[in-house]
Amino acid sequence: MITLEQAKNLKYGDVLHSSINKNADGTCQRWRVNGKPQTWKTRPDHVRVPIKSGLRTTDQLTQAELGMVHLSNDCTNPKQGW
């Protein structure tokens, strides 16, 4: 789980792991930050981070999904590549 402040400080190329979705071999699904996190002055508790997995799968991470991902260096699954 990452915090709102960690999400705001993410930068291009940072790797996140999904603790909900698993790959076929049981490892965490990996997502790369694909741009700069978007924040708002009028809504300081909101954030939107563009993320990418693989060649074509893109998505965005919002404050509602912060509990479903963790940083790659915080992963407890020992068989991570990348």
Order of alpha helices (4+ residues) and beta strands (2+ residues): alpha-beta-beta-beta-beta-beta-beta
